[in-house]
Structure formats: structure tokens, C-alpha cells
């Protein structure tokens, strides 16, 4: 097929209709500055264009899947699926154990002030930034940042590396939940008292005025160490594989696989359950916790403000870190999820829903946890300071104590560990999706040739992650688990976040990002968002990153009882470097591959976005499924586009189209009096 196009009387012209519309008889035309690169700018003569070149001119090359015969990108079934997936990703186990502990540790009720300040300065604006980038580029974090600013493609690669390391050990927590869930079906909860078959230094005869002997543990702590983990004396003694945990880990990955194997078609249906059922369980546990004896004492500890702690920088660092970890900034999951959105989805509304639901859930989780801790402290005759714990210990050591004392203990235990399982799976879906989406964007031809089906790609990712997670289910696995948890994200997350934000809001441009939001939603984001993008968020991230490096402390296990050897600390820094080094490496590659006669020219080209923007209206013909249209005021003068079929000549059966913009669509009118749209 050959098209004849006559571009007459126009100095700056682009036919940027979707090629599908052109080939089906519908043609949209707008002013753009992209034709000069093909040497047709301002042409006065009819131009003979082969149909393949025409597709390039019309932006058809924007999606490599089209030319390689690959499947088009899937989209969420509806808006609810996307919002529920993002809420499920944000609301995870960290809301249940990390937020309550940080709130208690950082000033109680006073901590809510820096938490919500950081939420509105960093969390919400940066979530909108990531959702915009994903939805506008329709790519995962690596390919999206490469389009936004090729120099900082490494920030996207670093996000994928962090997501991979995270998914290898996060599923271990889900495996623990599965183990406890199975144990909850026994007639008597195994951790309800000290059992001579596994107790070593166990004490459970608590009461008012009774103190546990030095060196002893509670029944739940002993059960976790001696039965679940069969913990060794240190990371030097990894021991043998825990078969029960190995089976539970395999089942966890099986659940992840069958939830993701059909991409958003399957995960979109799964989130109807995994993102909603936890709130029913949270409501039940909140009611039960608030009715426990001593609950009011726990709530006083949780909400009681200690204003003097607000003067400590660490409290503000904790507030920012909690927002980043919970919402998932710089992990790539929100970019990956939004890349499956329809182009005109209103992401501003989604941003507010996701952020506020996540914050509200954290408050509910804190009330549940500290009401329960108040009950435990009352029964054991202790202060809450003596029973509070951090991280996995809070849900696998402390909370099971309260479950064992409740009426219908087995039922409550089943519901609790089912809630942990669902919350963990939701977050795990998002983490694995980052890897899958990035591989699809980066190696579509290879995947089509060797793997052929999406199900096979998901299977490979799950199997590789499963094998990399095996050290965590050995007898010394808990030490490796904490080491990778500390260095994989805590050390490098703010580093990645700073370069991601710098690439998008400084090099690509916050104003340009705002215009992208307008192109998709019809309205510019408020000045509040643009101020946070330009100045507040990057500066806070930089300050937190510097402070965290200055305040760095070597990790320990069990409140300092175990110190890691030097070789383990060195291994931790190697783990951290895996997500840090991609930024300088890919920056060098981008500069080297950029066109230019000297280093300065190459550097300038390497920071230039590959997304072409219309100089008339600021829009980019970037999404293949949407019309790129303009108002009448964008035209220097009317444009006549003459299209010839393969059997037509320059004088026979000529059909002229004049493109005009209406409020909703482009009307294409034949010069001979007929109308075709």
C-alpha cells in the first residue's frame, strides 16, 4: 500500500492520528514539530510515502510490540481493580508492626504530627508523580525512566533490584504465617504454654508481682525460636533446611504465581478479595482488642504525646521512612501498576484515596496492637516498655500471647494469621509485578522467542525468587533475613528515591509533568503538588539520606544480644551496592551511547527525554490508544491532506481532507462534500 500525502500551505505540520484510525478511515491531524526530522517540513509538493514510513511518521514506532508482533499491553478491567491493587500494595505487614512501634518509639501521639506532615509533603505528591509516569509512558520503572531521562535509567534498574531482593525474603514472612495458620487448627494452640518437648528456657507462670527469671523466655518467644525457626547460634552456623518452612515457602510462591500468571487479568480479580477481606478482619480484631482488660492503658501509651521527642531529627526521619516504605515510593510498584491504566484515568483522585486509606489503616493497626499490649502488660504485671517488640517479633511473639488467652482462641488465631497471609500476599503481588513488567518492557523480543507465554515468564520469576529465598528458611536463616532486610532497602532506598525524583521533576521538568497530568485528566495539578515536586520533596529526601548515612549503626539481632561478624556486615554492603551501582553504570552507558561530537553534547542529549512534545500545545503523541487533538487556535492556517489509494493517480479521484478540532473529536471532511469520521 502506498499513500500520497500533500502538505500544502503549512509551515509546521504533523499528522499524528493513531495509525489504527488512519487505516480504518478515521484521520486526525494536528500541528506538531516532528516532521522536520524526516525532511518534509514545509513541503509544497505531494510526498510519496510508503506505508511503513507513514507508520513511523505517525508515532506507530512508540510501542515496539507492534512491529515485533507481540501482544498489546493489557489494562485493568476497571478503575476499582487498579485502586484496590495499589491499596493492597501499600497496606501490608509494615502497617501492622512497623508503624505502631515507630509511633510508640517516636513520641506517641506527637509522632502523628511529623508523620502527616511527611505524608502531605513527600508521600502524596511523590505517589502522584509515580502514577503519572507509569500511566503516561505505559511502561515499568526501567523503561519509563529511560523515556523520561535516559541518564537516570539506573534509578529504575535499582528499583527492580530492590524489588527482587525484597520478594525473596518477604515471602518468608508469608511462609511463617502459613506455618502458624496450620498450627492454629490443633485442639490447643501449641504456643499457649511451655511444652517440655521443645521448651529450653521457657517461663509462663506470669502474674501480678511475678517476674520472669533472668535468661528465660515467654512461651510464644520460645515457640518461635525453637519450633518455627529452630534457630542456630549465629549467621556462622546456617545449619540445615527447615523442611516445614520450605514447604510453606513453596506454597506461598504457588499462591503468588496463580495470582499473577495472567497478568492484570488474574491479579485484578484476586485483589477484590485480598484488598477487602483484611478490613473485615481488622474491624473484628479492633472490636476484640478494645474490649480487652488493660486496653485503655495500651492506648494511652500509643496516643500519649511526648512533645520533647519532636526536637530529635530521628523522629522526622522515621516519619519519612514510614511513608516511603508503606506507600512504596521508589520501589517501582506504583509505576508498574499505573502502566496498565487507561490513558485518561483520573490518577489525582486515585492518589488521594490510596494515601489516605493507607494512613487510616496504620492508625487502626496501631490501636489493635497497643490495646493488646496493654492487656498483656496487665496480665503479666509489667510495663508496656517491657512487652513491646519491633518487626516480626510483634506479630509472631507478642500478639500470639494475647490470642492464646482469648475465648475461642483457635478461631481468633486462624483469623489473625489468615489476615497476615492476605496482607503479605497483596504486597508481594506488587513487588513481583515490578520485576515482570520490567522484563516485559526490556526484553519483549527475547521473551516472545524463548518463553512465548506470559505464564512462563511469571513461572521463571517465581522459581528464581524461590531459590534465592532458600537461605532464609535454614536454621540460621533469621540472621540472614534481618541482614538483607536492613541493607536491601533501608540503606539504599532514599538514595534511589532522590535520583528518581531528580530525573523526573528537575531534568524532565515538574511543569512538563503537570502538563502530562492535564493531558490525561483534563486539569493541571495544583500548585501544592508542583511546589512539593520542585523543592520540598527532593530537599527532604536528600536531608534524610544524608542523616541516615551519618547516623548509620551496624545491625544487631534481638535488641543487641547478637552482633554480626565483620564478613556479614561486608556482605550487607554488597547487597546494598547491588541497587546503588546501577545509577552510575547506566549513566555512563547513556552518555557513551548518546549522539554528539564531544562530552558536553553527549551529556546534554543523555538528559533529554525521548518523549516528543508538541511546541504548540505541549502534548505528546505518546499513547497509541488515544487521539492527539488540538484546538483551532493551534493551527497557523488550515491544512489540506490529500490521500491517494494504491491505484489512484495525482489527478483521478482525489480526496482532500481538512482537519478541524471540535470540543470532543476531530471531524474529517471530504472536499467533495461528503463526510467521513
N, C-alpha and C positions, 0 to 999 in steps of 0.2 A: 504494500500500500504506500502511495506517495501523496503527500499533502502539498498544496501550493498555498503559501501564505503571503498576502500583500499587506505590508505595514506602511501605510501612506499617510503623510501629513502629521506624523507624530515624532517628537524628538526623543522621548523616553517611554519605552513601551515594554510591557511584558504580558504574555498570555499565560496566566498562572492558574487556569482552571484545573481541577483534578482531571487527570488523563482519562479516568473512567467516564467522567461526564462528557469529555470530548468525543470519545469513541462511541458513546451511546446517543450522541446527537445534541447533548446539552453543553454549552460552552460559556464559561465565564471569563471575562477579560478585565485586566486591571493595569494600572501604571506601576512599573517597577523598574529597578535599575540593573537587572541581572543579564540582559541580553547582550550587552557590550562585550562580555567575555567570550561570546561566540561570533563576534564580528558582524552583527546585524543591527547595531544601534543606528537609528535614524535612516534606515534604508528606504529608498524611494521606489525600488523595483520589486516586482514579485519575487519571492525567495522560494526556491525548490528545497524542501526539507524531507528527508527520508523519515519514516515514522519512528524509527529508533532514536534518531537525533531529536525529533519532536518531543518524545517522552522525556529525554534528558532536559530539554529546554523547559518543560512544564514541571520539573521537580520530581518526576517519577523515580529518579535515582535515589531519592531520600531514604527509601526503605530497601536495603539490599535483598530482603527476602523476595521482593517482586521479581527481580531479574534472575534470582537463583532458583526460582521455582519452589520456595519454601512457604510454609503456612503463614498466613497473615497473623498479626498479633491478636491474641484473644482479648476480650474485655469482660469486666464484671457483668453478671446478669442484671444487676440493678444497683442503685446507689446504696441501698441498705447493706448489701454484701461487702462493699468497699469500706463503709464506716465501721461495720462490725469487725471486719478483719483488722482494721487499724486499732480499734479499741481493744481487741483481743491481744494484739501485739504489745500495746502499751501497758495494759493491765495484766501483770504477771506475778510471779512469785516475789519479785522485789517489792511490790506494794504491800505484801503480807508480812515480810520480815525486815526489809531494809528501811522503809520509811518510818515505821513505828520506832525502831531502835534509834535512828538518826534524830527523830523528833525528841525522844527522851534524852538522848545524849547531848543535844544541841540547844537546850533551853526550854524544853516542853512546849507549852503553848506559844512562847515567844518565837520559837523556830518557824511557826507558820508565817510570820512576817517576811523573813528573807526567802522562805520557800515560794510564797505567792509573788513576791517582787521578781524573783528569778524566773518564775513561770511566765509573767507578763513581759519581761524584758528579753528573755532568751528563748524559753520553751515554745510559746505560742508563735512568735514571729519566725523562728527557725523551722518550726514544723510547717508553716505555710510556705516557706522558702523551698523546703524539700518536696512538698506535694506539688508545688508549681513546676519545679524542674522535672519531676517524673512525668507529670501529666502532659506537659508541653512538648518534651522531647520524645515521650513514649519509649524510654529506654531505662535500663537499670542504672545503678550508680556509676559504673565504669564508663559505659558508652555515653551517658548523659553528661558527665563532667568533661569527657573528651569533646563533645559538641559545644559545651559551654565555654571551656577554656582548655585547649589541648595541653598546655604547660602543666596543669594540675590534675591530669588524668590519674596520677599516682594516688591522689586522695581517695578516689573511687576504688582503686585496687586495694588500698589499705583497709577500706570499709569491708570489702569482701573477705580479706584475710581475717579480720577480727570476727566477722560473722561465722567463718568456717571454724575457727578455734572455739568460739562460743558454743556452736551447736555440738561440738564433740564432747563437751563436758556438761552442758546444760541438760542434755538428755539423761545424764546420770542421776540428776535430781528426780527426774520423772521415773527412773528405774527404782529409786528409793521409795517413791510414793506408791508404785505398783507393789513392791515388797510389803510395805506396811498395809496396803489395802487387802492383800491376801491374808496377812496375819490377823486382820480385824474380823475375819469370819470364824475364828476359833471361839469356842464357848466362853472362854475367859481371855481377855486381852493379855498377851504374853508379857507386856511391859508393866502390868498393873502392880506387880510386887517382885521382890528379889527371888529369882529361881535358882536353886542350887546347881542346876545343870549348866548354867552359864555365868552365874554371879561370881565375881572375884573380890571386888572391894565395894560391895553394894550395901546401902543402908536405906530402909524405907519406913522406919519407926518414928515418923515425924509427929510433932505435936507442940502445943504451947510450952515454951520453956525448954524444949528438947533440941539440942544442937547435934548435928551430924559429926561423928569423929573425924579428925583430920585424915585426909587421904582417901576418904570414901566418896562414892558417887550415888546419885539417885538411881532408882530402878530404870527410869527411861534413858538416862545417860549411859548406864551400863549396858542396857539392851542395844543401844545404837552402836556402841564401841565393840562389844564382844559378840553380838549376834549378827547385826546387819553388816558391819564393816569387817569384823574380826581384825581389828586394827593392829598393825605392827608397831614397833618402837620408833620408826622414823622413815624418812624417804630413802635412806640407805638400804632398808630391808623391805623391798617391794613384795616379797612373799609370793604366794600362789594366787591363781584366779578364783574369785568368789563366784561359784557356779550359779547360785540363786540370783545374784545381781547380774551376771552375764545373760541369763535367760530373760530377766526383767528388762535389761537394756535392749535386747533383741526385740522384745515385744513393743517397747517404746518406739523403736525405729520403724517397726511394722505399722504402727498406728500413724506415724508421720508419713510414711510412704503412701498408704492408701488414702490419706487426706489430700495429698499433693499430686498424685500421679496423673491427674487430668488437668493440671494447672488450676487456673481460677474457676474452671467449670466444677471441679470437685471441692476445692477448698472454699469456694463461695457458698456451697451448700452446707459444708461442715460447720462454718462459723455461726450459722443460725443456732446451733446447739452450744458450741464451745464458748461463744461470747455472751450468751444469755443465761444459761443454766448456772454459772458461778454466782450470778447476782441473786438467784433464788436461795442458793446455799449460804451466801454471805448474809442475806436477810435472816435466815434461820439461826445462824451462829451469832449474829448480833443480838437477837432476842434472847438466846440462851445465855450469852456472856453477861448481858446487862442484868440478868436476874440471879446471877451467882452471888453468894455471900462474899463481901470484900471487893465487889466490882467498883464501888464508888471510890475506894482507896486507889485502885489502879488508874481510874480516870483522872483523879487529882494529880497523879504523877505525870500522866500523859499531857494534860492540858495546862497544868500549873506553870505559869510563866516564870522563868529565871532571866530577868532582863539583862543582868550583867554579862551573860554569855553572848549577847548580840555584839559586844565590843570585840569579840575574837574573830579573826579572819577565817578560821577553820569552819566556823558555823556557816558563813556565807558560801564557802567552798562546798560544804556538804549539801547546802540547798541547791546550788547549781548542778552539782554532780547527780543528785537525785532526779532532777528534772531531765537531764541528758539521758541517764540510764533508763528511766521509766518510759519516757516518750520515744526514745530510740534515735535521738539526733546523732548523726554521723555513723550509724550502724548500717545505713543503706536500705533498711526495710521499708521505710515510708516512701522513698523514691521508687523502689521496686513495685510496691503495691499501687501507687498512683499511676505508674506507667501503663496499667491495664484499664485506666479510666477512659471514658469517652471524652472527647476534646473539650466539650462545653460544660463539663461537670463543675458545679459551684464549690470549689475547694475551700473558699473562705469560710463558709458555713461548716463544712466538714472539720476544718481546723479547730474552730471553737468547740464543737461537740466532742471531738476526741480529747482535747486538752482538759476540758472541764470535767468530763466523765472520769478521766484518769485521776485527777486531783481529788474528786469527791470519793472515789473508791479507796484512795490511800487513807483518807480520814476515817472511813468506815472500818478499814482493816486495822488501823491504829486503835480504835475503840474496842474492837473484838479482842485484840492481843492484850491490851493493858487491863481490860476488865478481867480477863482470865488470869493474868499475872497477879492481880490484886487478890483473887481467890486463892491462888497457890501460896502467896505470901502469908495470907491469913491462916491457912491450914497448917503451914509449917512453922508458924511463929517467927517469920523472917521479915526483913525489909525487902521492898521490891528491888533495891540495888543488888541484893544477893541472889535473886532468882532470874533477873533479866538476862537475856542472851542475845547474840547477834548472828545473823545469817542462818544457815541451815539448822543450827542448833536450836533456834527459836521454834521451828515447826516440827523438828524430829526429836527433840529432847524435852523442851519445856511444855509445849502445848499438849503432847500426849499424856502428861501428868494429869492435866485437868480432864481430858477425855476419860481416863480410867476411873475418875471419881463421879462422873455424871450418871444419872439414871439412864438405862438403856445405852450403856457405854459403847457396845458394839455398833449400834445404829449410828451414833454420833461419830464414831471413829471411821466407819465406812463413808459417811457423807463428807467428813473432813478430808480424807485422803483422796476421795473422788474429786473434790474441789481442787486440791493441789494438782492432781493429774490433768484436769481440764485447763487450769490456768497455765500450767507449764507447756502443754501441747500448743495452746494458742500462740504463745511467744515463740515456740520452736518452729511453728509453721512459717512465721515471718522471717526468722533467721535463715532457714534453709531456702526460702524463696529468693532471698538476695543472691545466693550462690547460683541457683538455677537460672534466674533471669540474666545474670551477668554472663554466664556461659552461653546462653542462647544469643545474646547480643554480640558477644565477641567471636564466637566460632560457629555461626549458623551453617556454613557450608560443610564443615567437618562433621558436625552433629547429624546433618541430613545424610551424609555419605555413609558414616560408620554406625551411628546409633539409630537413625531413621525415625524413631518414635520418641515422643516426649516422655512416655512411661519409662523407657530405657534410660534416658538421661537422669530422671529422678532416682531410679534404682541405683545407678552408679554413684550418684552423690550420697545417697543414704548409706550404701555399703562402705564407701571410703570413710565417711564420717564415723560410722560404727567401729571400724577397725582402729581409727585414730583415738577413739574414746576408751579402748580396752584398758589402758594403764589405770584409769580411774576406778575400775572395779576389781583391782587387785587388793591384797591385804594392806599394802602401803599406799593405796590409791587416794585416800583422803588428803594426804600431804601433797601429792601431785595436783589434785583437784584445786586445792587452795592456792597453790603456786601459780597455776595457769590462770585462775580466776583473778588473781591480783595483778599479774603482768599483762595479760592479754588485752584488757580493756582499761583498767584503772590508770595505768601509766601513759598509754598512747592515745586514749580517746580524745582528750582535749587538743592534743597536737593535730590529729586528723580533722577535728571539728574546725579548728582555726583556719587551716588551709582550704577546707571545703567552703567555708563562709567567705574567705578572701577571694577565692576563684569566682564565686557566684556574684557577690554584691559589690566587689571592688573592680575586678577585671571585666567580667561580663556586664556588670552595672545594675545597681538596685533600681534605677529608673527604668531600665530596659526590662528587668524582671517584673516591675509593676505593670508595664505595658503588655507583657505576656499574660498577666492575670486579667487585664482588661479584655484582651483578645479572646480569652476563654470564657470569662464570666460576664463581660459587658460593663464592668465597673473597675476603676482603679482602686487598689487597696489604700487604706487611709494613711495619712502622714505618720501616724504612730508606727505602722509597720515599716515604712521606709526609714524612719529615724533609727529604729532598732536594728534594721539591716545594715545601714551605713556605718553607724557609730557604736551604739550601746552594746549590742551582742558581740561583735568582734573584739572590742576592748575588754569586756568582761571575760570572754573565753581566754584571751591572751593573759590576763592577770591571774586567772585561776590556774592556767597551765604553768606559769612561772612559779606561783606559790606552791603548787603541788610538787614541783621538782625541788624547790628549796626545802620544803618540809618532808621530803622523802624519808621513809623509815623502812628498814628491812622487815619483811613479813614474818610473823610468828604464828604458831598454831596453839589453839586453846588458851587464849589470853596470856600468851608469853611463856607457857610451860614448855613449849618445844621451839627451838631456834633452828632455822635451816642452815645446812653447811654452805660453805662458800661456793662449791661447784653448783649447788642448786640455785643460788642467787644468780650466778653467771648464766645458768640455763634460763632463768626467768627473764633476764635482759635480752637473751637471744630471742625468746618468744615475743617480747615487746618490739624488738627490732624488725621482726617479720612484717609488721604492719606499718612501721615508720619508714623503712628504707625505700619502699616503692615510690614515695613522693620525689626524692632527688633523682632516683634512677629513671623514672619515666619523664621527668622534666628534662634531663639530659637528652633522652631519646627524642623528645618532641622538638627540642632546639636543633638537634642534628638533622632531623628529617625535614625541617621547615625550609621553604624556599628562601633564597637570599644570597647575596654576594659576600656579606660579612656577618659577624656575630650579632651585631645590633639589629640588622634586618631580620635575621632568623629569629631572634628573641621577640621582636615585635609581631612577627607572623605567628609565633607559637602561642601568644596570648590572645590572638584574635579568634573569636567564635566562628565556627563553621556554619552557623545559622544565618542565612542571608536575611537582612531586614529591609523592608520597603522604605526608601527615603521619603516617600510621600505620606504614608500613614503609620509607619512604624511596625506594620505587621510582617510576619514571615510566613512564606508558604512552606510550612514545616510539617503539618499533619496531613497525611494523604487522604484522610476520610472527610475533610471539611473543605468547603468553598472558601476561597480567599477573595473577599469582595471589598469594594471601596465606595465611598460616596462620590456624587457628581463633582464635588469641588476638587477632587484629586486629579481630574483629567485636565491636562493642558489644553487639549481640544479633542473632539470626537475621533475615534479610531475606526477605521474600516478594516475588517479582517475578511479576506477572500479565501474560501476553502474550496479546493478542487478535488474531486474524486479521482481515482486512478485512471479512469477512462475519459476524463474531461480535459479540454484544452483551455487556453487562455481566453478564448472568445466564445466558446459554446457553453450554455447552461451555467453561466457564472452566478454564484450565490454570494451575496455580501451580508455580513452580519455586523450590526452596530451594537456594541456592549454598553448598556446603561445600568446604573445602580438604582435599585429601589430600596425601600427600608428593610425588606426581608430577603430578596433574592436578585439575581442578575437576569434581566429579560433579554433574550437574544432574538432580534427581529430581522427577518429577511427583507432585503432591499426591494424585492419584487412584490411586497405587500403581504406575504404570508408570515405567520408567527410560529416559531419553534422554540420551546423552552426545555 
